Amino acid sequence: MEVGPSDYLGVWQDKEGLEHRQEFPTRREAVAHVAKHAAEGLRFHDLRHCYATWLVSDGVPVNDVARLLGHEHMSTTLNRYTHSSRDRYGSARAVFADFSLTPAPERTREPGAQRR
């Protein structure tokens, strides 16, 4: 929040829920301080990780996500930027939900028919 022509006010809550306010000379300093001291702080760079995870989880091909993030290798995107969801195995299970994994009943052959 801008206070004056060159002052910025940082406002955050700590882990105990107490609100803090402090003025900073630059926006960058205010954001950095709030991110560091706020309960459950979030760095701007954390948004890239969230974005990558969200896109991959939503089915966007990894090579497209890597290109969007400017990564030369897809492994960088997968290994450093995407994170498991809470239900990390749910989507894998859902793929097979429509498939019956029980053996199909054997067909009866007509007498004298040869097995292929």
Secondary structure, DSSP 8 states (H G I E B T S, - for coil): -B-SSS-EEEEEE-TT--EEEEEESSHHHHHHHHHHHSTT---TTHHHHHHHHHHHHTT--HHHHHHHHT-SSHHHIIIII----TTTTHHHHHHTTTS--S--------TT----
